[in-house]
Amino acid sequence: MKSAKTFFIVLFFISAQLSYSQTVENLKVEYQARPLGVETQSPRLSWQIKSPKRGTTQTFYQILVSDDEKTLAKNIGNVWDSKKIKSDQSLWIEYKGKPLESRKRYFWKVKIWNELAKMSAFSEVSYWEMGLLNKDDWSARWIGMKGTEGKPPKSVELDKTFNLGKRAVRARIYVSGLGAYHLIFNGKKVGNDFLTPGWTHYLKTVHYQTYEIDPENLTIGSNFITATLGSGWWSSGLGWGGGNHRYSEGPCRLLFQMEMEFYDGSRQTVVSDASWQVRTSPITSNSIYHGETYDSRLEYNKLWKKADVLDDLENTTSLFGTEAAANIREESEKFSTANIALKSSPSTQIEVIQEIKAISITEPRKGRYVFDFGQNLVGYAHLAVEGKAGKEITMKFAELLTDKGLADQANLRSIRPTDKFILKGYGVEQWEPKFTYHGFRYVEVEGLPSKPDKNTLVAKVIHNNVPFTGEFTCSNELLNKIYKNITWGQRSNMHSVPTDCPQRDERLGWMGDAQIFAPTASYIMDMNGFFAKWMKDITDSQHSSGYVYDVNPKMVVGGPSKPAWGDALVIVPWRMYQFYGDKRILEENYEAMKKWVNYLNNHPNTKQNGIYHFQSGEGEKAWYGYGDWVPVENSPTKPIGGSYQYFSNQIMAQTARILEKSQDAAEFEKTTQQIKLKYNELYFDKAGSQYEGKTQGANLIPLSLGLTQDADKAAVAANIAENVKNHQKHLTTGFLSTAMLLPVLSESGNHELAYEVVNQKTYPGWGYMIEKGATTMWELWNSDTEKPEGMNSRNHFAYGSVGEWFYGYLAGIRPDDSGAGFRKFKIAPMPVGDLTSASASYLSPYGQIRSSWTKTGDKFTLKISVPANTSATVEIPNTANGNLKETGKVLLAKGKQPKILLPGIKVVKADAKVVTLQVLSGDYEFVTE
């Protein structure tokens, strides 16, 4: 084999003879393209490189930033000219120019030099715009209507008319609300966002949004603003029992600031203050859980009054229940706008993403029509109806139907989500709610004046508008259906926070569910900004002792968090670093992560025997946490504490190394070794190569998290495989270990068994859900037979964690920690069973990665794409004859390389089972036969 140095010299020589072109595209600032409301003084800039040539890498870059687009067009960066920087970094370049100013728009572009010192053209111009960076930038007041307090408070409308004497050239609205706002300017909704400003830990942070208003939509003369306020997550009530937990009982509030600039340089500002008018809204009730009622006759209500300024109004919270004892040890008991930080969100907002019409309409009881949308989804229904004034239309939302074909809300526990609309009696009336959302497949409608059609009720799907990044398909239709259900489960639980379920009296940011699903989620969607936002919710909620809460923003469930749930504080930032190379998410959360891990390491229970366990109660009443939640076969829960203590310490050691905190890294590394020894001493049966409990989950968790000694790994994996076979090739796992089962089987030589498990159509398994008509993931493996009134969601993403195996093993696309953010990655597809093809694509931060294979007899074809400025380790299943071609040219003949090397490819190893290649950027087609 030639040395790596010789390989690259030859590659560069060959490359020099080829035609060359490259472009710099897809510019981003922080987590978005062209964001408004950026608040950091050192925003990070990223780009992708597109090139048809193999082996394209960046060696230098130059960034120009200007506060004027015309200046930038002259290639002048009057705010920042980075000059020519020697670096291969094309992600997360920190801005290092002049101090950035509130409100200002900054234009930027970048060019790069490749490995042959060839310079690209400058990219297209992009921009970002700063938010309101200082408290003094706000002159608006929080306003609302006193006397509207309640459980939940009343919805109100606020109105403002103002005049313009000349044409504006620039207009911005900075706005927030408590709980949620819906804004109309000159008859048009402002923005596409829904349930803004979104859910945060309101006791510390409230988000605001920035909207650019087209000057063409401003009128010389009178202009009109109408804001409707509803309860949202802030005050409508959350948690079981119908929602007795809340940040406030109101009144709802608005913060509004509109700034306009004119052609002559003058400015005009309109802010929320006591000059606005306010009245109760036609929305007579609204709740996240219970639904919304709208009486359109009240649109003509003339009872306007002057708005109340509510800046200093405090509210007692009931985050953990209405009983004083439930909140007594909590550290923030009052809500006050004077104490919160007003921030722009790093994440996109909730929007309507898709509209779906019913696949059928039935009338199981006279006058009651049931719309079946064919898909369990999350959102609301848009109603179009014509009838007499005072006619009330009632819409009940459900995932299931009763035996009589009506909406069955039993599994929603204490709530009965219902929207009501009362007609005003003028023509066809269009209505949809503003401050609620539902998880449903079916809507039962009563009170319609005439027989409906499919335009009467249209479902609107909502979730945070996070870009899709992944696709997967294969020749097995069952697996394709499972994958579809995974994606719908993810979409259904992205509403400001990663919720456990979207329909019942819960919808909370459960930490354990999210951390186990994070890798799958990150293949399917660009989750970086979404999770960065949620990390702030977690750290805002953290107790001063270091513990965190099971759900975040903290609500309903008091602390301290349980094993594997609290550890999401450490695991999720690490996953974001692996998938996106986002070092700042580690930096910003490092101290909070460290506090949590030190809380575990120094806990009184840890000092008993050198390893952490959670415990509540004594003796027979002792409880050790959630364990491997809702499995088929229960595993001991006590060891979970030590296993995740180890994993979190291990991640902290790696994080500390990355952040150059060598002393911390050494301490965490030492602790991991101590935990590992103690864990195996306490819980491992050396003779039987089993962990306490001997279940699939009991063995999977320590093996997957790295606690098993090297000498014992094969035997433990063999025991897991044997257990699976003894259960007729079915899983028995819960939330935590389900994600671990198939990767462990595949990596331990039991890949065929892993495929048989996922391919099962009988209970328990993903195929069983499909056979029973599931269109999303279930919370329980037996949701069809378990009592519905307990804990039985038909739309839970946790068991969708199998998606990581689809991408990482069937298609073979996996991250490599040595090149975070898919700077380096692996493509190692694993054909199996009766599969004849599998294909996945993943839009990484560097560009599109593709892995697509087909198998016909002994012929195996693999097509891959490796983005510019990255490299990949490729593992190709080999045939015994050792022949391999790439785009028709011989790469190996009976296991040996020809004298002429192919550009972009280095053979690392070749044996009867696999050919391992090191591959530079480009498109490749490998064939073995």
N, C-alpha and C positions, 0 to 999 in steps of 0.2 A: 504493500500500500504506500502511496506517496504521502508525505507529511502534509499537514493542513496548510502550512505555508506555501508549499509547492502547488498544492491544489488551487489556492486562491490566485497565485501568480498566473497559472495557466488559464484560469477562468477569466481573469481580467484581460489577458492577451486576446483570448477569443472574443470577449465582449467588445473590445475596442474595434474589432472588424465589423461589428453589426451596426445596423442603423439604430439611431437612438432618439427617443423623445420621452419627456417626462413632464408631468403637470402637478401642481400643488393644489389640492382641492379640500372641500369639506372642512372649512375653518370653524373652530369652536372656541368660545370663551367660557371658562369653567365647564358647565355641563350642557350648554346649549349653543346652538348657532344663533348669532345676533340677539343676545338676551337684553332685555330692558331691566333696569333696577339693580344692576350689579353693585355690591356694597364693599367688596374688599379693595384695598389700595394696591394689592398685588394679584390681580386676576391672572389666571393661567391660560395660556394660548396653546392650541393644538391644531394639527393639520394632518392630512393624509397625502401620500404620494402615489400617483398613478403612473405606471410605466409598462409598456408592452415587452420590455427587455428583462430577461432574467438577471437576478443578482443586483437589482437596483437598491442602493443604500444611500443614505444621507451622510455626508461628511462635514458639511458646513451649512449654516443658515443665516439669513438676514431678515429681521423684522423691522418694518416701518410702521409707526403709529402717528397719526395726525389728528388734530381736532377740526380739520377742514378737509373735505374730500378733494377739493381742487388742488390744495397743496400736496396731498398724497399722490395725485395724478402726475405731479412733477417729480415723483420719487423722492420727496422730502418728508422725513418723519420729524415734524417740529415738536412732537411730544416725546417720542423715543425712536432713536435709530440704534438698533442693537449692534450695528456694523457686522462684519463677517465673523461669525462665531464658529469655532471648531467644535462640532458636537453632532452626534448621531441622534440626539433627542428630538422627537417631533411631537411629543405629548407633554402637556403640563409645564410649558415654559413660562416662568414667572415674569410678569411685566416689571421692568426696572427703569421706567422713564420718570418724567416729572410727576409730582403729586397729582392725583386725579381729583376732579371737582364734581360736586353734586350736580345732577341733572345732565351733565355734558355727554354728548355722543362722541365716541372716538372711532376713527376709521383706521383699518389696518390691512396689511398684506404681507406676504412672506415669499421669499424665494430660497431655493436650496442648491447645493452643489452635490453631485453624485460621487460615487467611488472612483470615477475617472476624472474628477475635478471639473466636470462639465456642469455649467450653471443652467438652471431652469429659468423660464420667464417668471415674473411675479405672478402670484395667484390673483384671482378676482378679489376685488375689494370687499371686505366684510366690516362689521362694526359691533360695538357694544355700547350700551348707554348706562351711565351711573345712576344710582338711585339717590335717595335723600340720605346723605351720610351722617348728618348731624341732627341733634334734637332741635336745634335752632332753625333747621330747614322747614320745620313744620309750623305753620301758623293756624292750622285747622284745629277745631275743638271736637271732642266726642259729644255727639248730640243724640237725642231720642225723645221719648215721651214718658214722663213720670206717671205713675199710676197704672202702668201696664205690666207690672211685675206678676209673676205667677209660675205655676209648674205645669206646662211651660209658660213663659211670658207671652203677651199678645204681640202679633205681628203689626208693624206700623209702616206707614208710607211717609216719606219726607219729600218735600218739593221746594225747588228754588228756580226762580226766573231771573235772568240777568241780561243786560244789553251789551252789544258790541257796536262800536261806532266805526270800525274799520276792519279790513280783512286780516285775519291772522295767518301767519306763515308756519307756525308750530304750536301744537297743543298737546299737553300731557295731563292725564288724570292719575293721581296717587290716591289710593282708596283702601279702606279696610272696614270691617264690620264685626260686631259681636252681637249674636252669634254669626249670622251669614247675611250677605247683602246681594241684591239683584239690582243692577243699575241701568237706567234708561237715559240716553242723552238725545234730545231732539227727535224722540220717537223711535230710536234704534237702541237695541241692547248693546251695552259696552262690553266688548270682548265675547269670547265663546265659553268662558269659564262657568262652572256650576258649583254651588256651595262654597263660594269664596268667602273669607280668605283661607279656608281649610282648617284642619284640626291640628293644633299645636298644644304644648303644655302652657295654656293661657296664663297661668300664674307668673310665668317668666317671659314668654315670647309670644307675640302676635304678629302674623304676617300681613304685609300690605302688597297690593298689586299695582303695577305701572301699566297704563294703557296709552298707546299713541292714538290720538284722534286726528283723522284726516281734516285739514283745514277746510276742505270742501264741505264738510258736514257742519261747519259753524255758520251761523247766519248773522249778517249785519242787521242789527235790531235785536229782537227778543230770542233768547235761547232757554231751553227748558231742561231741567234735571229732575228725575224722579228716582228715588231710592226706596226699595222695599226691604224691610229687615225681618228676618225670621230667626228662630232659635238655634238652628244648626247643632253642632256638637257641644256648644258652649252652655246652653241652658234648656235644651229640650228633654234632657234626662237620658242616662245611659245605664246599662247593666240589667241583670235579671230582676224580676219583680216589676217589669214594665218600665224601668228607668228611674230609679230613685237617687241616682248619683249625678251631681252636676257642679259646674264651676260657678253658677250664678242662677238666680231666679229673675234676672233682668233688672231694669228694662234693656231691650236691645239697643244697640248703639251704632252710629255711623261716624267714620272719620273720612273726610273728603277734601281733596285739594286739587284744583284744576289750575294749571298755569299756561298762559298763552303769550306768545311773542308775535309782534307785528312787524311789517316790512320796514318801519322806521326805527326799529330797535327797542321800542317801548314794550311794556309788559302789563298784563292784567291777571289777577289771581282771584279765583272764587273758592271760598273755603266753607266748610261746615261750621255754622255758628248759630246764635240765637235768632238770626234774621230768616232762617228757613221756616217753612210751615210743616206741621206734622198732624197726622190723623191716624186712627186705627185703620188697618188694611182690610180689604175684602177677604183676605185670608183669615178666617175666623178661628182656625186652629192649625198648628203645624208642629210636627215632631219627626225627628229622624226615624224613630221606630214605628210610630202609630199612623203616620200618614198626614195628609193635608186636606183641609176643607176650604173651598172657595165659594163665596156667595157673590156672583157677578152683579147682583142688583146693588151691592154696596159700592160699586165703582162711582156712583153718583153722590156719595156721601159728601156733604158740604161742611162738615164739622172740623174745619182746619183750625189749628191754634199755633202759636209760636213754639218753636222747638225748645226743648230744655237742654241746657249744657250739663253734661254728666261727667265731666273730667274727674271730679274728686269723689264720686260715689263709690263706696266700697261694698263688697258683697261677701257674706260668709259662704264658704264652699262646703260641699258634702261629697267629697271625692270618693270616700269609702263607706258611704251610707249615711242615713239621716240620724243615726244614734251618735251622740257626742263621743262615746267611748271608742267608736270606730276610727275617729279622726284625732284622738288625743295625742298620739306620739308623732303626728305628721307636722312638718316644719313650715308649711305655708297654709294658713287657714283663712286668709282673706284674699279676695281679688280686688285689685285696684289698677286702673289704667295708669296711675302715676308711677307704678313700680315695674311695669313691663317694658321689655325691649321691643321696639317696632322694627321688624326686619323684613327684607325681601326674601322669598323662598328660593332655595337653590333648585327646586323641582318644578316641573310643569304642573299645571292645575288639572282638576277634573273637567272633562268635556264630554259632550255627546260624540261618541266615536262611530256609532253605527245605528241604523234604523232597521227594524225587522217587522214584517207583517205576519199576521197569524196564518198558520198552515190549515187551521180549521176553526169553525165557530159552531158550537152546539147550543141547544136550549134544553138542558136536562130538567128544568122546571119552568113552567110558564112565566115568561117575563124575565127569566134569569139566563143570560147568555154567557157562555164560557169561551174565551179566546185562548187558543193553544198556540203559542209562538214557536213550538218545536225545539226550543233550546232553553235550558235553565240559564238565566241571565240576570244582570243587575242594572237597574236604571229606573225608568218610570214609563208611564203610558201617556201618549198624546191623544186627546179626545177631540173629535169633531162631531157636533150634534146640533140639531135644530129642533126647537120646541117652545112651549109656552113658558112665560116668566114664572119662576118659583118651582119649576120642575127640578127634582133632585136626582142626579145620577150618582150611583154608588159603585165603586170599583174595589173589589177585594183581591189581594195578591197572594199567590201560593205557589209552592214548588210541586205540590201533589194534588190529586183529586180524591174525593171520597168515592165510596162504592156507587153513589148515585150520580157521579160526574160533576159535582160541585167543588168549589175551591176548598181544600183541606188545609187549615192553618194550625193543626194540632202540634206540629213540630216546631212552631214558632214560639212555643211556651206561653209566656204571659202577655204577648202582644197579638193584635189582630190588625195588621196593616191594611188600612182602608183610605182611599182618597174619595172625596165627595165634591161634586160640582153642581152648583145651583144656577140655573139659566136666568138670564135677564130678558130673553124672549125676542131678540133681534137677529134674524137670519141665522146662518150657520155660525155657531160659536166654537172657537178653537181654544182649548185649554190644556195646560200641563203644569204640574207642581213646580214650585221654586225651591222648597226647603225640605224635601224628603227624598228618599230613594228606597227601592225595594229589591229583594232577591226573589225572582219568580220565573215560572214558565207559563203559568195560567193566570188569567184575570177573569173573575166573575163579575159581570156588569148587570146592575139592576136599575130600572127606572128609565130605560131608553124609550123615547116616544114612538119609535118605529124599529122594524127589524134592521139590525146592523149589517154592514159589509166589512171587508178587510181594511177599508179606509177609515172606519169609525174609530178604531183604536189601533195605534201604531206604537210598538215598543221602541224606546230609545235607550241604547246601551251606553252607560257612562263608566269611565274610570280615568285615572290620571293619564294624560295624553303623553305617555312614554313610548318612544318609537320601538316597533318590533325589530329585532335584530337577528332572529333565528328562524329557520325552517327545517323540518324533518319529515321525511317520508320513506317508506320501504315497501317491499313486495307483500308484506303481511298486513292485510286490511284491519285486523284486530288491533295491531300496534298503532296503526294510523288513527284509529278511533280513540285509543287511549291517549295518544299525543294531543289530539283535538280537545279531549276533556281536560288535559293538563292546562292547556292554554286558556280555556274558558274559566277554569278555577283560578288561575292567576289574575286574569282581567277582572274577575268578579270580586276580588279582595284587595284592590288598589284604590282606596278612597282616602287620600291624605296619609294613611298609615297602612301597613300590611295587616289587614284584619283576618281574624280566624274564619269568619263566616259573614255573609252579607244580608241575612234575612231575619234572624231571630233577635231576641232581646240580649244581644251581646255585641258583635261587630267591633271587637277590641283588638288592639295591637299586641297579640300574644307573641312573646319573644321566642319560645321554643319552636313554634310552627315556622316562624320566619327564618330563623337561622338554618334550619335543616333544608328549607326550600330555596335558600338564596342562590346556590349554584345553578339549579335548574332555571330559576327566574332570570338569572343573568345571561343565560344562553338565549332565552326567548325574547327578552326585552332589554333595553338599555336602562338598567336599574340604578346606576351610579348616583345620579342626583336625587332620586326618590329615597334611596337608603341613606344618603348623606343628610337629607332633611330629617329622616326618622331618628338618626343617631343623635341629632340635637334634641329631639323630644325625649330621648332616653337620658341623656346627660343633664338636661334641664330638670328632670324628675328625680335624679339620683339623690339618695339620702346622704347626709354629711358623714355618716359612719362608713360609707363606701358601698352599701348594698343598693341594688336597683330593684325594680318591680317586675312582676311577671307580665304585665301589660303596660304599654307606653304609647302615648302620654299616660302617666300614672293615673289610674282611674279604676274604681270598683274593687280591685284586688290589692290588699295591703301588702307591704313588704315584710321580710326580705324575700327576694326572688328564689325560686327553686332551681336545683341543678339542671343544666342544659337550657333553662329559660333565661336566667340572668346572664349566662355566658354568651348570649347573643351580643352583648355589649362588646365583647372581644372578637367573636367569630365573624360578625357581619362586616366590620371594617376590614378585617383580613381578607374576606372573600372579595370585597371591592378592590383591594389592592391586587389580588391575584388576577381578577378579570379585567381591571381597567388601569392598573398601574397607578392608582390614585394614592400617592404618598401623603397628601395633606389630610385625608380622612383618618390616617393613622396619627399624624401630628396633632390634629385638633382634638382627638378623642383619647390621646395617650394617657393623660393624667387620670381621666375617668376610668379607663380600662385598668390602669394600675391600681386605683383605689378598690375596684371590685375584686381583683385577684388577690390583693393584700388582705382584703376582708376575708376571703376564703382561707388564705394561708395562715392568718392569725386568729381565726375563729376559735372560741373555747372548745368546740367539738374537734377541731383539728389538733389541738394540743393534747387531747386525750390519748391519741395513738398515732399522731403524725400524718393523718390524712383526713380530709374534710368529708363530713356527711351532714346533710340537712336533717333536722329532727324536730317534730312538733309532737308534744305529748309523750307519755312514758308507758312502758309495759305493753299491754295488749292494745293500748290506744296510740302507740307510737306511729307516726306517719313520717315518711322519709322523702316526700315530694311526689311529683307526678310520674316519675319513672319513664319507662318506655310506653308512652301514653296510648291507651285503648288498643292494645295488641289482641291477637287471637289467644295467645298463651302468655300469662303474666310472668314477668321476670322480676327478680328482687330489685327493689328501688334504692336501697341504701347505697350500693356500690356506685350508682350513677353520680353521686356527689364527688367521689374521688376520681372517677374517670374524666369528668369534665373539668375538675380542678387541674388535672394533669394537662389536658388539652389547652386550657386557657393559659397556663404557665408556659407551655411550649410556644404558643402563638406570641405571648408577650416577649419571650426570649428572642424570637425571630424579628419581631417588630422593633425591639430595642436595638438589635444589630443594624437594621435598616436605618434607624434614626440616629445611629452612632452614639448610643447610650450604653457603652461597653460594661460599665459596672452593673447596671440594671440587668443587662443580658446575662452576665455571669451568675447573678443571684437567681434569676428565673431558671436558668439551665440547671443549676445545682438543685433547686427545688423540684424540678421535673424528675430528676434521677431519684431523689428521695421518695417522691410519690410513687414512682414506678415500682421500686423495690417493695414499698409497704403495701401497695395495692395487690401485687402478686402474692405477697406473704399472707394477706388477709383473705383474698377472694379466689385464688387460683389453686385448683387441684392438679398438681404436677403429674400425678400418676395417671389420671384420666384425661389430661389435657383439656379440662373444662373449667369454666368459671362458675361461681356460685349461681345455682339455678339451672344450669345446663340447657337453657333454652337457646333458640336462635338469637334472640336479642341479647341475652346475658353474655354470649360469646362474641357477638358481632361488635358491640360497643367498645370494649377494651381493645379488640384486635384492630378495628378501623381507626381508633384514635391514637394508636401507637403504644399502648401499654404492654402489649405482649412481647416477651423476650424473643429475640430472633430465632433461638433454637426451638421455640414452641409454636411458632406461627403456622407452620405447615400442618401440625397435628390439630391445632384449634380450628383451622379452616376445614380440615377433613371432617371434624366433628360437626361443624355447621352443615356441610354438605350431606352428611349422613342423617342429620336431623331433618333436613328438607326432604330427603328421600323417604324417611319414615313417616312423613306427613303427606304421602302420595304426591310428592314434588310440589307442595304448597308452602307458602310462607306462613309464619305465625307472629310476625313482627308488629310493632307499634310505630308511632310517629318518628321516633329517633332512629331505630335500627332498620326501618324499611329502606331508607336511602342507602344504607350500607350493604344490604344483602347481595344484590346482583353484582356490584363491583367486586366484592370479596370472592364470590363464586367465580366470576370471570378471571380474576387475577390468580386464582389458586388452581387453575386447570379444570375448572368445572363450568366452563362457559356454556356448554350444551345444557347443563342443568339450569343455569340462570335463564336461558331462553325458554326452557320448558315451564319454569315458574311464571314468567311474565305472560306466557301463552295460554295459561289455564283459563277455562271458562266456568269452572265450578268454584264454589266458595272454599277458602277466601282468596280474593285476587282482583286485579284490575279488570280482567276479562269478565268476571262474574258481574261486576257493576254494569259493564256494557250489555251483557245478556239481559240484565234487568231493566234496561232502558235508560241508564244514566247518560247525561250529556255534560256532566261536570264530575269532579272527584267527590266522593262521599267522605264524611267525617269518620264513619265506622265501616268496617269491612262488611258488616251485616245491617246496614241501614234499612234494608227492605224488611227485615224481620224484627228488629229492635223496636221497642215502644216509641212512638213518635213524640210523645209529650216530654220526654226526658232531654237527652243531649243527642240530637240526631239531625245534623245539617246535611243536606244533599249538595252542598257547595263549599267544600273545604279544600285548600290547596295542598295540605301536608303530604298526603300520599302521592301527590303528583311529583314528588322528589325523584321518582323513577326516571323522569325526563333527563336527568344528568347521565344516566346509563345509556339512554338512546343516543345522545350526542357524543359522549365520551368513549363508548365501547362499540356500539353497533356501527356508528359512522366514524368514530375514532378521534374526534377533535377534543383535545384536552390542553388546559393551560400548563405552563412550565414556570415554576417559581423563580428559576434563574433568569427569566426574562418576563417580568410581570407585565400584565396588560396585553398578553399574546405577542410581545416582542419576540419571544421564543415560544414555541408550542409544539405539540405532538399531534401527528395524524397517524393513528394506529387502528384501522378498522378491524373488526373481528367478525368475519362471516360465521354464520351458525345455522344449524338446523335446515329448514326448508326455505330460508331466505335466499332469494336470487338477486336482490338488490337492496341497497340502502343509500340514502343521500341526505346530507345536512349542509346547511350554509350558516355561517355566523359572521355578522358584521362586527368585527372586532374594532377597537379604537384605531388600529392601523389600516383597516380596510377589510374587504370581503375574504373570508376563509371558506373554502369549499372542499368537501370530501364526498365523492360519489362513486360507489362501486357496483359492479354487476358480476355475476358468476354464472357461467354456462359450461356445464361439464367440468373439465379441468382448467378451463380458461377463466382467469380472474383479471378484470380490468378496473383500475383505480384512476379516477380523474380528480386532480386537486388544484386548488389555487392558493398561493402563498402571497400575501400582500407585500408591496415594496417596503423596504426598511425592516423586514422581519426575516426570520429563518425558521425552519421546522425540522424536527426529527420525524422521519416517515418510516413506519414499519409495515412491510407488505407481506401478507401471508404467502409463503413460498411453496412451490411444488417440488417434488423430489428431484426433478431433473435440473433445477437451478437455472432455468432460462428466464431472463427478464428483459423486456424491451421498453423503451421510453419514446413515445411518439414515432414508433416504427423503427427506431435505431437500437441496436444491441447494447444493453447495459451490462448484462451478465450472460455468459454462455457456459452452461454446466458449472455455474458457480464462480467463473473467472471473468475478470474485466478485460475488455479489449484495450489495446494500447492508446487509442484516442478517447479521451474522456469527454463525456457529454457536459455541456455548460450547465452550471448551477447545481450539479449533483456530485456528492461524494459517497462512495460505498463505505460504510463503517463496519458492517459485519454481514455475512451471508451464511446461513446454515439451512438444514432441511426444513425448518419450521418457519423462519422469517428472514427477510432481507431488511436490514436497517440502513437507512440513508440519511445523510445530512443534506438538506435542500435549501437553496436560497430562493428569493422571491421569484414568482412566475407561475405559469400554467403548465401542468404536466399530465401526461397520460401514460400510466404504467400498465404493462400487460405481462402476465405470467401464464405459461401453458406448456 
